Amino acid sequence: MDVVSICTPHNLHCPIALEAAADKKHTLCEKPIAITVADVTRMIDAAETNGVKLGSSKAFIRWILSK
C-alpha cells in the first residue's frame, strides 16, 4: 500500500493521518482536513518528519443534464 485515503468522520482524520505518516504512507484526506488548526499542524509536521506527502481533497459531484 502506497497511499492512505481518509474518508472518515472529521474527528478521526488527525489520528489516522498521524498513524499513516508514522508508517511512511502518503495520505489524502477529505475536507475538512481536521477540526482544529493544531491538528492540521500536527498532521503537517508528521508528514514532513516522515518524508511523506499529505494532501486534502473535496468530493465533487457533477450533475449532467441531458435534453
N, C-alpha and C positions, 0 to 999 in steps of 0.2 A: 504494500500500500504506500503510495507516494503523497497523497493528499487527504486531509480530513475536511469534510463538508459539514458545517454545524448548522442544523436546521431545527433546533430545539427551542423551548421557551427561553425568553431573553435572559432570565436569571441563571441559566445554565451555560451560557456562552463562554464566560470567563473561565470557569474551572475546566471545561473541556478544552478550550484553546491552550490553557497553560499545560495541561497534560500532553496535548498533541505536540507542542513546542518542545517539551522535555523529551519526547520520543523522537525528535528530529523530523517531524511531519509538517509539511506546508499546510496552511489552514485557510479555508474560505468560509466566512461566517456571514449568515444572513443579517440584514439590518433589522434593528439597530445592533451594532457590533457588541455593545454591552450596555448595562444600565447606568453606570457611573463613569465619569472621566478617570477616576482612579483605576477602575477595572480595565479600561482601554489602555491606560499607561502600562499596567502590569502585563497585559497581553502583548503590547508592542515590545516592551523590554524583554520578555521571554522569547519572542521570535528573534529579536536581534541577538540576544545572548546565545541562542542555539543555532543561529545561522539558517533560519528558515523564513519563508515569506508568510505574511499574514494579510489577507485581503477581505474585503466586505462586498457583498452583493445584495441586490434587491430583486426579488421575484418580479418578473414582468409578464403581465397577461396582455395578450394582443387580441383584440376583437376584430374579426374580419367580417365585414358586412357584404353580402353578395346581393346582386339585383335579381 
